[in-house]
Amino acid sequence: MDDRDEKLKIIRDEVLRLTISPLYAYRCDNNYVPVIGQGNHHAAIMFIGEAPGKNEAQQGRPFCGAAGKILDQLLASVHIKREDVYITNIVKDRPPQNRDPEPAEIKLYGPFLDRQIAIIQPRVIVTLGRFSMVYLMNRYGLDTLKPIGQLHGTVQKPHPLENETYAPIIIPLYHPAAALYNGVTKEILFKDFQQLQSFI
């Protein structure tokens, strides 16, 4: 086990014991598990969604449901293997009825994501949906006043934060779930994914 594996395991164990989370009781009542992340701990590309759905919370794997199938198709379209990237969410536990994450939940789980980014140090972070887009762009001091409809597919290049030597390129994209019932959004996602070819 290398240093990254050990540090990510510590994060996993901390989230498992996160009894102060407003989602902890819901996790226990439904026999769910937190979804920490999955993939290559040395990945050049990291995908960040918002929160696990039911399938994810049952299996402990990110994007393993219907939206995950779309993500797999998107990865295949640019010849990227899923095992070569790292996939996670901001919020690590499933919100009830798949509702949007609440600000307090994002604030609580956000530092775990920050640590994952610092450990893996991907060259590119692809945000999936507006919640991860806003979180990451706020964190790196980028413009979040524009809606995802204007920012999707753009390449954002932040400067490292104070006391940090590293800043990833950020590419905001629509969440794959938005493509399940909207063919136009699906076409946009496939087009936007072509941006990743230059970072493989």
C-alpha positions in Angstrom: 0.0 0.0 0.0 1.5 3.3 -1.0 1.2 6.6 0.7 -1.9 7.7 -1.3 -3.7 4.4 -0.6 -3.1 4.9 3.1 -4.2 8.5 3.2 -7.4 7.7 1.3 -8.1 4.8 3.6 -7.9 7.2 6.5 -10.5 9.4 4.8 -12.8 6.4 4.3 -12.6 5.4 7.9 -13.3 8.9 9.1 -16.4 9.2 6.9 -17.6 5.8 8.1 -17.5 7.1 11.7 -19.1 10.5 10.8 -21.9 10.3 13.3 -22.3 14.1 13.3 -23.5 14.0 9.7 -27.2 14.9 9.2 -27.3 11.9 6.8 -25.8 9.4 9.2 -29.1 8.2 10.7 -30.6 7.9 7.2 -27.6 5.8 6.2 -28.0 3.5 9.1 -31.8 3.2 8.8 -31.5 2.0 5.2 -28.4 -0.1 5.5 -26.6 2.2 3.2 -22.8 2.8 3.1 -21.0 6.0 2.4 -19.5 6.3 -1.1 -16.0 7.6 -0.8 -14.7 7.3 -4.3 -13.3 4.7 -6.7 -10.5 4.5 -9.3 -6.9 5.2 -9.8 -5.2 6.9 -6.9 -2.7 8.4 -9.4 -5.3 9.5 -11.9 -4.7 12.4 -14.2 -8.5 13.0 -14.4 -10.9 13.2 -11.5 -14.7 13.3 -11.9 -16.7 14.9 -9.1 -20.5 14.6 -8.8 -22.8 15.8 -6.1 -24.0 12.9 -3.9 -24.7 9.1 -4.2 -28.0 7.7 -5.4 -29.7 4.6 -4.1 -27.6 2.1 -6.1 -24.4 3.8 -5.1 -25.3 3.9 -1.4 -26.2 0.2 -1.5 -23.0 -0.8 -3.3 -20.6 1.8 -2.0 -19.5 2.6 -5.6 -19.9 6.0 -7.3 -21.9 6.2 -10.5 -23.0 2.6 -10.7 -26.6 3.3 -11.6 -28.3 4.7 -14.7 -26.2 7.9 -14.6 -23.1 5.7 -14.3 -24.0 3.9 -17.5 -24.1 7.3 -19.3 -20.7 8.2 -17.7 -19.3 4.9 -19.0 -20.5 5.7 -22.5 -18.9 9.1 -22.3 -15.6 7.7 -21.1 -15.7 5.1 -23.9 -16.3 7.8 -26.5 -12.9 9.4 -25.8 -11.2 6.0 -25.2 -10.7 6.5 -21.4 -10.9 3.5 -19.2 -12.9 3.9 -16.0 -10.2 2.3 -14.0 -7.7 5.0 -15.1 -9.7 7.9 -13.6 -10.9 8.6 -10.1 -14.6 9.2 -9.5 -16.2 10.7 -6.4 -18.8 13.1 -5.1 -18.8 16.1 -2.8 -21.3 14.6 -0.4 -20.4 11.0 0.5 -23.8 9.8 1.9 -27.1 9.6 0.1 -29.6 12.4 0.8 -33.2 11.2 1.3 -35.2 10.7 -1.9 -32.2 11.8 -4.0 -32.8 15.5 -3.1 -30.1 18.1 -3.8 -27.3 18.3 -1.2 -27.9 21.0 1.4 -25.3 23.7 2.1 -24.6 22.3 5.6 -23.9 18.9 4.0 -21.6 20.3 1.4 -19.8 22.2 4.1 -19.4 19.1 6.3 -18.2 16.8 3.5 -16.3 19.3 1.4 -13.1 19.0 3.4 -12.9 15.3 2.7 -13.1 16.1 -1.0 -10.4 18.7 -0.6 -8.1 16.1 1.0 -8.9 13.6 -1.8 -7.9 16.2 -4.4 -4.7 17.1 -2.5 -3.7 13.4 -2.2 -4.4 12.4 -5.8 -3.5 15.7 -7.4 -5.2 15.1 -10.7 -4.2 17.3 -13.6 -7.9 17.8 -14.5 -11.0 17.9 -12.4 -14.3 17.4 -14.3 -17.2 18.6 -12.3 -20.5 16.8 -13.0 -23.4 19.1 -12.3 -23.8 22.5 -10.8 -23.1 21.6 -7.1 -19.6 20.4 -7.7 -19.0 23.1 -10.3 -19.9 25.9 -7.8 -17.9 24.2 -5.0 -14.7 23.8 -6.9 -14.9 27.1 -8.7 -15.5 28.9 -5.4 -12.7 27.0 -3.8 -10.2 28.2 -6.5 -11.6 31.7 -6.8 -13.1 31.3 -10.2 -16.2 33.0 -11.6 -19.3 31.1 -10.5 -21.8 33.8 -11.3 -22.5 32.3 -14.7 -24.9 29.3 -14.8 -23.7 25.8 -15.9 -25.5 26.4 -19.2 -22.8 29.0 -20.1 -19.8 27.4 -18.4 -20.2 23.7 -19.5 -17.3 22.5 -21.6 -15.0 25.4 -20.8 -11.5 24.9 -19.5 -10.9 26.9 -16.3 -7.3 27.3 -15.2 -7.1 28.5 -11.6 -3.9 29.6 -9.8 -2.7 27.7 -6.7 -4.3 28.9 -3.5 -2.1 30.5 -0.8 0.1 27.8 0.9 -0.6 25.4 -1.9 1.7 24.6 -4.9 -0.9 22.9 -7.0 -4.1 23.8 -8.8 -6.0 21.5 -11.2 -7.6 22.5 -14.5 -11.4 22.5 -14.0 -13.8 21.5 -16.7 -17.5 21.9 -15.7 -20.0 19.5 -17.4 -23.6 18.7 -17.0 -24.4 15.8 -14.7 -24.9 12.5 -16.6 -28.3 12.1 -15.0 -29.5 15.2 -16.9 -28.9 13.2 -20.1 -31.2 10.3 -19.1 -34.3 12.0 -20.4 -32.9 14.8 -22.5 -31.3 13.9 -25.9 -30.0 17.4 -26.4 -28.1 17.4 -23.1 -26.7 14.0 -23.9 -25.4 15.4 -27.3 -23.8 18.3 -25.4 -22.1 16.0 -22.9 -20.6 13.9 -25.7 -19.4 17.0 -27.4 -18.0 18.5 -24.2 -16.2 15.2 -23.4 -14.0 15.7 -26.4 -12.1 18.3 -24.4 -10.6 15.5 -22.3 -8.7 14.0 -25.2 -6.0 16.6 -24.9 -5.4 15.6 -21.3 -5.1 11.8 -21.7 
